[in-house]
Amino acid sequence: MWRYTALPVKVAILDARACIPVLIFVLYWSWTTAYVAFFGILFFTVISWFGLTVPAVVRLMRRVLVGPVRPAVPAWQKRRLA
């Protein structure tokens, strides 16, 4: 019963988060929202193909933006002239 609770939620083969752009498209039909829904489904499909979730992708992008230097002490607590 509790075996699959840690896995991402899927609707058919799509990640459940990919249904949000589709819902927006269904509620407001236009070509723009169709493109947003298509690229949303494509984005969520690609990250799930790599085995990632949305929080993991956010952490990955943060790591790419920050770079390899991760100081342990915040900048306001460093002793500069000591």
N, C-alpha and C positions, 0 to 999 in steps of 0.2 A: 504494500500500500504506500509506503513512504519511499520507495526505491528511487523514483524519478523526480523527487521534489527539488533537487539541486540543479537539474538540467534547465536550459532556457525553454520558455513556453513557445510551442509551435502550433500554427494553424495550418493544417495540411503539411506543406513543405516549407512554408514561410515562417520566419520569426514573427512572433506576435507584435513586436514593435513595428514591423513593416506594414501592418494593417492600419496604422494611424494615418499615413499619407493616403491610403486607399479610402479611408473613411472621409477624409477631407475632400477628396475628389468626388465621392458619392454625394456629399452634402452640397457641394458647390461645383457644378459641372462647367469646366472651361478647359481650353487647351493648356493654359498655364498650370492649372492644378493637375491635369493629366501628366504633364511632364514632371512635375514635382513628385507625383505618386510613382511614376515609372523609375525615376532616379532614386527615390527613397527605397523602393523594393530592391533595386539593383545594389544600392549601398549595403542594406542589411543582409542581402544574400551573399555578397562578397565577404563581409566580415564574419558571417557565420561559416562560410566555406573555409576561412582561415582558422576557425575555431575560437573566435573572439566574441566578446559581448560589447555592448556600447560603453559601459564603464571601463573596460579594458582598453578600448580604442582611445577613450579620453585620456587615460593614464599614459598610453603610448605617445599620443600627440604632445602631451605635456612634457614627457621625457625628451622628445625630439626638440621642442622649443627651448627648454631650459639648458640642455647640453649635458656634458659629462661632469661638470663641476656642481656638486651638491653639498654646500657647506653645512656642517652640523650645528653651527652656532649662528643664530640670526644676525643680520647686519647691525642691528641696533645694540647688540650685546657684545660686539667685538671690542677688544682693547687695542686701539690703533697705535698709540704711542707708548705702550708699556714694554 
